């Protein structure tokens, strides 16, 4: 009798533990996209918005300058050369500026890359407004293609006075998409890149 009750109690405990494990896995899986959305909205952790900003109601502060550094890197799986054409720039908050990055696809095939921006210090991310950026969309590069890619930005004059240097960093990743054709409507994903195929 006691043995059967003990077995039933143990089975209930095992089921509950399995539910806890499944719930924890689901929460962990959902945490990354939720965190990215949160950082995209708030600018925390140096993440900048993935939407073009509006320059309305910004007044140029001619009495203040902020140094903006431009950094570039590629994921180890991406055979691209990627660099900023300007190392740093002194800017007036409220005034739009345009700088260019350059990228070259060294692979012998077309590659679709996506740039992820980050701003340091993290507190500056919500004041760094991009009106034009190659990070808003996937970028299709044919084999050997080289391209200059502009970024138009403005520093919000509300940036705290203690922040005198802001670093804008981009990291390019291979999206794993293969373009069937470069069409005006965008990219058609037809499967993983060759080296990612199973």
C-alpha positions as a printed Julia matrix, in Angstrom:
198×3 Matrix{Float64}:
  0.0    0.0     0.0
  2.62   2.47    1.12
  4.79   1.52   -1.82
  2.04   2.34   -4.31
  1.35   5.7    -2.62
  5.03   6.5    -2.62
  5.27   5.65   -6.31
  2.29   7.87   -7.1
  3.79  10.72   -5.05
  7.14  10.3    -6.79
  5.44  10.29  -10.21
  3.66  13.59   -9.34
  6.95  15.15   -8.26
  8.65  14.02  -11.49
  5.8   15.48  -13.59
  5.99  18.79  -11.72
  9.76  18.94  -12.11
  9.43  18.24  -15.84
  6.9   21.05  -16.15
  9.28  23.39  -14.31
 12.13  22.42  -16.66
  9.95  22.95  -19.77
  8.76  26.29  -18.38
 12.31  27.44  -17.64
 13.44  26.43  -21.14
 10.55  28.33  -22.72
 11.27  31.4   -20.61
 14.97  31.29  -21.52
 14.12  30.92  -25.21
 11.77  33.94  -25.09
 14.13  36.07  -22.99
 16.51  37.0   -25.82
 13.91  38.54  -28.18
 12.17  40.22  -25.23
 15.47  41.66  -24.06
 16.29  42.91  -27.58
 12.9   44.64  -27.84
 13.39  46.21  -24.41
 16.88  47.47  -25.31
 15.65  48.71  -28.7
 12.99  50.83  -26.99
 15.04  52.1   -24.06
 18.53  52.24  -25.59
 19.94  50.2   -22.71
 23.08  48.13  -23.24
 24.16  50.42  -26.07
 21.54  49.17  -28.53
 20.18  51.76  -30.9
 16.78  51.8   -32.53
 16.27  49.77  -35.71
 13.97  52.51  -37.06
 14.87  55.78  -38.75
 14.67  58.73  -36.38
 12.98  62.07  -36.95
 14.96  65.3   -36.64
 11.96  67.48  -35.84
 12.25  69.87  -32.92
 16.01  69.44  -32.49
 17.93  72.66  -31.99
 21.63  72.79  -32.87
 23.87  73.44  -29.86
 26.71  75.47  -31.38
 28.39  75.91  -27.98
 28.97  72.21  -27.41
 30.89  69.5   -29.25
 30.86  65.73  -28.79
 33.48  63.38  -30.22
 31.97  60.43  -32.09
 34.19  57.41  -32.77
 33.32  54.98  -35.58
 34.17  51.31  -35.15
 33.58  48.29  -37.41
 33.91  44.53  -37.11
 32.62  41.38  -38.78
 31.47  38.09  -37.32
 34.11  35.37  -37.71
 31.83  33.48  -40.12
 31.62  36.4   -42.56
 34.34  36.72  -45.22
 34.02  40.5   -45.59
 36.31  43.48  -45.21
 34.43  46.18  -43.28
 35.71  49.52  -41.99
 34.71  53.1   -41.31
 36.13  55.69  -43.68
 36.39  58.14  -40.75
 37.92  57.22  -37.37
 36.3   60.03  -35.36
 34.41  63.26  -35.79
 33.64  66.24  -33.55
 29.95  67.11  -33.87
 27.5   69.7   -32.57
 24.43  68.13  -30.91
 21.29  68.74  -32.95
 23.15  68.95  -36.28
 22.95  66.02  -38.75
 26.16  64.47  -40.07
 26.89  61.78  -42.65
 29.82  59.36  -42.57
 30.49  56.31  -44.71
 31.51  52.77  -43.97
 32.92  50.52  -46.69
 32.42  46.79  -47.11
 33.77  44.19  -49.52
 32.55  40.63  -49.96
 35.65  38.43  -50.28
 33.61  35.25  -50.73
 33.17  33.61  -54.14
 29.38  33.69  -53.75
 26.65  36.18  -53.0
 26.22  36.86  -49.28
 23.43  38.58  -47.37
 24.76  40.41  -44.33
 23.09  42.41  -41.59
 24.79  45.06  -39.45
 24.01  45.34  -35.75
 24.79  48.77  -34.25
 25.85  49.51  -30.7
 26.6   52.77  -28.9
 28.91  53.3   -25.94
 28.51  54.45  -23.27
 25.11  52.77  -23.03
 23.47  55.92  -21.65
 24.18  57.66  -24.98
 22.27  55.12  -27.1
 18.88  56.8   -26.63
 20.36  60.16  -27.72
 22.06  58.81  -30.86
 19.53  59.19  -33.68
 20.09  57.6   -37.11
 18.04  58.92  -40.04
 19.77  56.81  -42.7
 21.59  53.57  -41.99
 22.51  50.36  -43.77
 21.61  48.57  -40.52
 17.89  49.02  -41.18
 17.84  46.3   -43.86
 19.66  43.15  -44.98
 22.51  43.87  -47.41
 23.04  41.69  -50.48
 26.63  41.64  -51.73
 27.59  39.75  -54.86
 30.9   37.87  -54.93
 33.74  40.41  -54.79
 31.38  43.39  -54.56
 32.62  46.54  -52.82
 30.29  49.27  -51.6
 30.33  52.5   -49.57
 27.46  52.66  -47.1
 26.48  56.0   -45.55
 25.12  56.63  -42.07
 23.33  59.89  -41.32
 22.96  60.65  -37.64
 22.41  63.39  -35.1
 23.2   63.59  -31.39
 20.21  64.75  -29.39
 21.13  67.97  -27.5
 19.6   66.36  -24.4
 22.64  64.07  -24.19
 23.96  64.44  -20.6
 26.77  67.0   -20.34
 29.13  64.48  -18.75
 29.19  62.44  -21.99
 31.92  63.9   -24.17
 32.81  60.85  -26.29
 30.37  58.49  -28.0
 31.39  55.34  -29.88
 29.25  53.98  -32.72
 30.12  50.38  -33.47
 28.76  48.08  -36.18
 29.2   44.33  -36.39
 28.21  42.61  -39.65
 26.77  39.09  -39.5
 26.0   36.57  -42.25
 22.21  36.14  -42.15
 22.45  32.71  -43.78
 20.03  33.82  -46.49
 20.68  33.09  -50.14
 19.17  35.47  -52.64
 17.54  33.84  -55.65
 17.7   37.19  -57.36
 18.23  40.8   -56.46
 14.77  42.18  -56.98
 13.44  45.68  -56.24
 11.05  44.11  -53.74
 13.88  42.72  -51.62
 15.49  39.35  -51.02
 13.9   35.98  -51.52
 15.14  33.46  -49.01
 15.51  30.05  -50.65
 17.59  28.25  -48.05
 20.74  28.33  -45.96
 24.09  29.37  -47.32
 26.11  26.46  -48.81
 28.41  25.95  -45.81
 25.43  25.92  -43.46
 23.53  23.24  -45.36
 23.33  19.91  -43.61
